Amino acid sequence: MERQFDLVVVGGGPAGLSAAIYGARSGLSVAVLESYAPGGKLVKTAHIENYPGIESMEGTTLAMNLLNHATHLGAEYIVGEVSKIEGKTVICTDDSKITGKALILATGTLERKLNIPGEEKNVGRGVSYCAICDGAFFKNKVITVIGGGNSALEEASYLTQFASKVNVLVRNELRADKNIQDEAYANDKIEIMKKIVPLEILDDGKRVNGIRVKNVVTNEEYVMETSAVFPYVGSDPITSYAKDLGICDEHGYIVTDEEMATAVEGIFAAGDVRKKTIRQVVTAAGDGAIAAQSAFHYIKKHDESK
């Protein structure tokens, strides 16, 4: 089955939904294709406190607000996963096709794995990449968070409402914003352990019960008790579907100009999937707005030339 729209947005996170809002407001017929859940990483974020005009809001609430705004304006939300792109046609993994006069790629990033023994087999048994999804399963337990950026410390703070203690393992120094560091250091349930790297996640055959770590200064290895491990060690762009388009850099991020245009005419990109320096909700939303306006002008020019 093939469906046709003016604008097809691949990805339903803040960038994709913002693009859908601006596209629909411009009078375009808009489809938003999303494989996971509306809002992307917003649904994995406990609280948003750095979006202008919003002092604090649950990530899921902001996600639904964006979705409702887009669909209220006429955008159509489609559940599906992109497999590849041919021309301006998005081919999904179920072989359905969605064609647009212009495309906006806003597929975001995927959490990076630790790639250590015991990680893969214990996903769902104590290893999780989503604190808001799974934190409540570990009430009064010791939890280990791995990473030193904003996400790691924000999720560590969130997890303290459930855990008896949260250990944060940091390879070198913290990279999080100062106010987020201050909040973590002020929390009696959080212990930040620097120069520590994970080596192996241990289990009792049913669930996680420990983690083997190494002090990179002394080279000492030892086992820490833990009931859960939450890695926050970065992410990689979701762009395998675009690898043959010639629009990605050596790391897989999509390269665009200031108008969010890629090297392929009529294909734009927005949000964390782009090669950029700051990946935040506000920058994703801004990218989406710019991409939609660029796509609108491209479509208008394309239609007028017929």
ABEGO torsion letter per residue (X at the ends): XBBBBABBBBEABAAAAAAAAAAAAAGBBBBBBBABBBGEAAAABABBAABBGBABBBAAAAAAAAAAAAAAAGBBBBBEBBABBBEABBBBAAGBBBBBABBBBBAEBBBBBAGBBGAAAABGAGBBABAAAAAAAABGBBBBBBEABAAAAAAAAAAAAABABBBBBBABBBABBAAAAAAAAABAABBBBBGBBBABBBBAGABBABBBBBBAAAGBBBBBBBABBBBBAEBBBBAAAAAAAGABBAAGBBBBBAAGBBABBGBBBBEAABBBABBBAAAAAAAAAAAAAAAAAAAAAAAAAX
